[in-house]
Amino acid sequence: QGHIDMVCAKTDDCTKDMAKDGLDLRTDGEWVWADKTSLGGDNGIAVAMILAILEDEALPHPPIEAVFTVEEEVGMDGAFALDCSDLKSRKLLNLDSEEEGVFTVSCAGGLRLDCVMPGKAQPLKGETGYHLTLAGLQGGHSGGEIDKGRGSANQLMGRVLYSAMEKFPGMRLADIRGGRFDNVICPRNEAEAAIPAGQEAVFEAFVREFDAILKNEYAGCDDGITLTCEKTELAAAMDQETTSRMLHVLLALPQGVQAMNVDFPGLVQTSLNLGVMSVEEDGLHFAFSIRSCIASQKDMMEQRVRSVVEYAGGTAHKRSSYPGWQYARQSQFRDMILQAYHDITGKVGGIAATHGGLECGLFIEKMPGLDAVSMGPELHDVHSVRERLNVPSTQRTYELVCEILKRSR
């Protein structure tokens, strides 16, 4: 089983329309990547492997049910909608993991939370408009990279503007937007604000100072971070009260790792990511991806965000809540896969849980008794323009999948 959708990321100078244009693939023989865009190895490599298996008439295997899901990246909507009543299998090999030799046997559950802070723009009263850009961040998968200390442009722009509001009373927010997917750590945010007349030089100095602050804070992890501003023509902006309410909320909302797992050292247990943000005609819209392998903590993080937003007069709507995948202490399928891996490579395979979401939990919930394992080839920096797939690892992983099928007859 794998999913056919991908996260479409591209560089600022890429003019490709990823809704219809093909990718420009590159390889050096060791890695495959796409020029100026994400690769879609997550999870196109699963689709490719499954299609190759179905096409191979000489490969020994048991009866196969191949499942291709849609909209995994936007909340596992395809797996939610799938009618599993016709599926007879009770062994699931999910090919949506990204580290060779590591077999995933548990994952976090998650949900999406869509929030709105109401507000309407009002005509300016002589203020000077500024366009701010916060860019150069690495971004990445909010499940796989949330523990690496990378900055969220959405959260940081909220902090910048809150600090500006304190320093320049009367500042008004006109726009703030960043991110395309709530499960991607936002690498870029652009905002517009109206500054009281006569404060232009001081405001520009403030932005330069904050740029230096961010460069210092994110040195060694997001070295490319930049904060810049330029004057722009603005016709309207939120009033001061609405601006204050919105920026208080953005500063107070949590972001990133909230708790670590004690059973799997180094594994994030609970986190949230402010992935998408924009100002629309009716106010400020933003969306969180919340994850936890403990259902009660997932609920608690929803409560925390909802309490901040609703206390300030906003609304929060939950969608795409999916279950976690609890570790099974006994698994004949897992034992067989580990033995096959050892026989082929001479190495001992690793067992891991992931903070990312996998569709296995939904399939297990729909198909009682299902024994599942997730695996895949070496795939780095998914959901970003640095995504790359290791060629030798893909070959070895495919050979292992074929061996698992042989042993499953």
N, C-alpha and C positions, 0 to 999 in steps of 0.2 A: 504494500500500500504506500502511496505517496500522493502529494498534492500538485496540481498543475499550475497554480498561480505563483507569482513572485512579487517581491517588493521592488518597485521601479525607482531606483535612485540614479541621479546623474550629476555631473559636475556643473558648475555655474555657467561654463562656456559651451556646454553641449546643447546643440539645437535640435536634437533628435526628439520626435514625438513617440514616446515609448508605448503609447496606446496602439500604434500601428506600424512603427518602423522596426526593422530587425536589428539585432545587436551586431556590433563590429568585434568579432572574436579575435583574440590574440593568444599565442602560445610560444613558449621557449622550449617545449618538449617536456619540461618538468611541471609547469603550471599552465592552466587555461584561465583567461580572464576576458573581460569585455572592455574595450576602449571607452573611457569616460562615462561608463554606466555600471550598474550592478550586473552580475552575470546570470542570476537566476538558477545557479546550481542548487540553491534551496528553492524548490525541490525538484528541479528539472532532471537532476541526475537520477532520482528515483524513477521518474517516468521513463527515462532512457533505458535503465536497467531492466525494468519490467517489460518494456516492449521488445528488448533484445531476447529476453527469456521466452516470451510468447512466440517469437519468430523462429526460435531454435528447435527444429523438429527432431534433432538427435539428442537433446538434453534429457537425461532420466529425471523424472520428477513425479510427485503425487498429483492428484487433481488440484488445479490452481484456480483460485478466485482472485483476480487482479482488481484492485479498487483504486480509482483515481478521483480525488476529491477536489472541489473548487473552493475558493475564498477562505483558505486556511489562514492566510495572513491578516485578514480583516475580522477574525473572530471565530474561525472554524465553522463558518456557516454551512459549508457543504457537508461536513460530517454531521452537523446537527440535523440537517434536512434529509440525510440518507436513510432510506428504508432498508434495514438490515435483515428483514424477515426471510429473504431468499438466500442469504449467505449461510453456508453449511459449515464452513471452516471453524475450528476452535484453536487455531494457531495463527497468530498475526506477526508477520515480519514487516515492521515499519522501517522505511529507508530514509528517514528524515533526521538522522543524527550526523554530526560533523567532525568526529574524531575517530580515526581508524583504530581498531583494537579496543575500543571502549564501548561497552554495550549498555545502553540506557534501559533501566527497569523501573523508573519512577519519574514523574514530572509534576510541576506545579499546576494547580488550577488557576483560573484567571477570570477576569471580567473587564469590560469596557465601561467607562462612565463618561457620559456626555454632559457637559455643564454649560450653562448660559448665565451671564451676568447682564441684566437688562440695562439699556441706555441708548440714547439717541444723540447724534451730533447736533451742536448748535453753532450758529455763525460766529466767526472770530471777532474779537474786539480790539484789533490792532496788534495782536501778538505776532511773533515771528515763527514761521514753520520750519521744522527740522526733520530730516529723514535720517534715522539711525540704522546702522547695519552691524550685527554681531555675527561673525562668520569665522571659518577656519577650524571649526571643531570636527573631531573625527566621527561623531555619531556612533551608529552601530545598533545591533539587536538589543532590545531592552530586556531580553531574557539571558542572552549569552554574554553581553558586555556591560551589564548594569553594575557589576562589581569592580570595574576597572578605573573608577574615579573620573570618567569622562564627563565633561560639562554638558548640560542641556541648554541650548541656546534659548529655548522658551523660558526656562526658569531664570536664567541669568539676565535676560532682557527685562523681565519683571523686576528683578533686583535693581538693575541700572535705573529704570524709570522711577522706582520708589525712592531711590536715593536722590534722583534729580528733583522729584517733587518736594522732598524735604529741604533741599538747598535753594530751590526756586519756587517759592509760594506763588500760586496762581498758574502753575504749569497745567496744561490740559492734554489729555491723551486723544489722539486722532485715529491711530491705527497701531496694531501690533499683530504680527502673523508669522508663523513658522511651522514647518513640519507638514508631511503628507500622510503619515501613518502613525497611529497611536502606539504601536509596538516598536517604533524606531526612536532612538535617542536623537533629539532634534539637533542638527549640525549648524543651522542658520536661522536667524530671526531678523525681521525688518520691522521697524516701528516709525511712527510719525507723532510728533508732539509739538504743541504750540507753547512757546516760551515768552514770558513778558518782555515787551519792547525795552531795549536798552541793556539787556542781559546777554546779548549774543556772544561777546568775547569771553565772558565768564563761563557761559555754558559750554562753549567749544573747549575751553581749558579743562572744565570738569570732565568732559568725555575723554580727552587725552589722558587725564589722570586715572580715570577708571579703566581705560585700556591697559595702562601699566599695572594696575592692581590685578586685573584678570590674567595678564601674562605671567605675573609672579605666582598667583595661586595655582595656575594650571601648567606650570613649567614641568616638563618631563612626562606629561600625560596628554595635554592638548596644546602643544607648543605653537601651533599655527593660529591660535585664537586672536582675533582683532575686533576692536570696537571703533567705529568711525561715525562721523556725522557730516551732513551738508545741508545747507539751507534749501528749502523747497516751498513751493506755493501751496498753501492750505486755505480752504474755504470755510471749514468747520471742524469742530472737535467736541469731545464730551465736556460737559461743564465740570467745574472743580470738584463738586461733591461726588459725581459719578466717577471721575478720574481717581479720586482718593479711595473710593470703595473698591474699585477694580484692582488698583495696585496694592491695597492692603491684602486682598485675597490672594493675589499672585505671590506676594512675599510670604504669606503664612502657609501656603500649601506645601506639603512635603514632596520630596523628589528623591528617587534612588533607593538604595538598600535600607531596609528598616529592621531586618533581623536575619541572623545567620543560623544555619541548621547545625544542630549538635551531633546528629547521627552520621552525616556526611560532611566531614571537615572541609571548609572552603566553599561549601554550597550555600548560595543565597536562599534563605527561607521565605522571606517576604520583601516585596519591593513594589514601587509604582513609578510610572513614567508619564510625564506631561508631554505627550507626543505631538499634538496638533493644536494650533491656536490661530484665531483670526477675529477681526472686528467686522461684523455685518451690520445691516441696517437696524436690527433690533438689539444690538449689544455685542458683548464679548463672548465668543464661543471657544471652548477648549475641551479636550478629551484626554482621559487618563487610561492607561493600561495597568491594571492591578494584578499582581501575581502572588500566590503563596501555596505551598504544599500543605498548609494547614487551613482548613476551610474557615475556621473561626477567625484567623488573622486576616484572611481575605475579606471577610465581612467587616472586620474592625477597620481596615483601611478604607473601605467604602464609606463607613460611618464617619471617619475622620474628614475625608474630602467633602462629603455631603454636609457635615456640620458647619464647616467653614463657609462653604458656598451659600447654603440656605440662611445662615445667620446674617449674611451680608445682603440678603434679598434676592439671591439667585436660585436656580433650579438645577437638579442633577438627575439624569435618567440613565438607568442601568441597561446594558445590552450585552449580548454574546457572553454570558456567564457559562463557563465550561468547567467540568469537574477535574480534579487532579487524578493522577494515576498512582495508587498506593502500591508500595513495594510488596511483592509476593515472596514470602520466605521459601516456599517450595515451588519449583518450576522445572519440569522435565525438559521443556523446550529450551529454556535458558541453559541448562546443563549440557544439552546436546550441542548447542551453538558454541559454547565455550570449549568443548572437547574438539569440535571440528576446527576451530581457530587454532588451538594448540597443535593439533596434528599437522596442519598445513604450514604454520609459521614457526613452531617450536617455542612460541611465546605464550605466556599466561595472559588471557584477556582481562581487561578491567571491567568492573561493574560500577555503574554510576547512576546518579539521579541528576536531573537537569532542572534549572529554574525556568527554562523555556517551556512553552506549551506544546504538547504533542497530542495528536488526535487519538492516541491509544486509549486515553481515559474515557473518551466518548464511546469508542467501539466496545470497550469492556463493560461500560454501563448498559449498552444496548444488547450485548451478547454475553449473558452470564456464562462463566466457565472459560472465557477466552484467555489463552496464555499468550502474552505479548512480549516482544523484545524489539527495541529500536537500534539500528546501526547505520553506518554510512561511511563514505571515504573522507579523507582530510579536506575540509572546506573551511576557509578562513574569511573573517570579516564580512559575513553575510549581511544583507540589507544595506550595503554601502558600496561606493564606487571602487573600493579596494577588494571586493569579493574575488576569490580565486580558488580554483579546484586543482588538487594535486593529481597528475596523470597516473604515475605508478600506483598511488594509493587506490585510485578508482579501479585499475585493473585487478589489484589484489582483492579488493572488496567484492568485485563482481565474481571472481573465482570462488570466494567464500560463500556468496549467496547461492551459486550453483551447487556447491558441495552440501550446503544445508538442505537444498531441495532433494538431492540424491539420497541423503540420510533420512529424509522425512517420508520416504515411500513406504 
